[in-house]
Amino acid sequence: MPRSVNHVASRARRKKMLKFAKGYFGRRKNVWTVAKNAVERAWQYAYRDRKRRKRDFRRLWIMRINAAARQHGMSYSQFMGLYNKSGMQLNRKVLADLAMNHPEAFAAIVEKVKAVQA
């Protein structure tokens, strides 16, 4: 008995992968094996960089808070240590936004934090 192959399903699978490769340059968009490898590699990078983006933003926020805290005579670690003791509940994202866009509000937070130190 001849072997049964489901061409409908396999063609649909390949078409789906080629659809993901749409917009790629050269053979990456229309040759099955090249497109499959390119798409799978792209998915690996996307997965990895979704994790990395969180790290990168945290580093950026810390740099911004550090720069703003140093303008008020404190290092980042001193500021965050006293900030946590003060009991305020703002996260680094909000603190960095205040440091960049509302320096007077950040200065008020620094004054409250310095009051905890005294």
Salt bridges, closest charged atoms under 4 A:
ASP49 OD1 - ARG48 NE 2.94
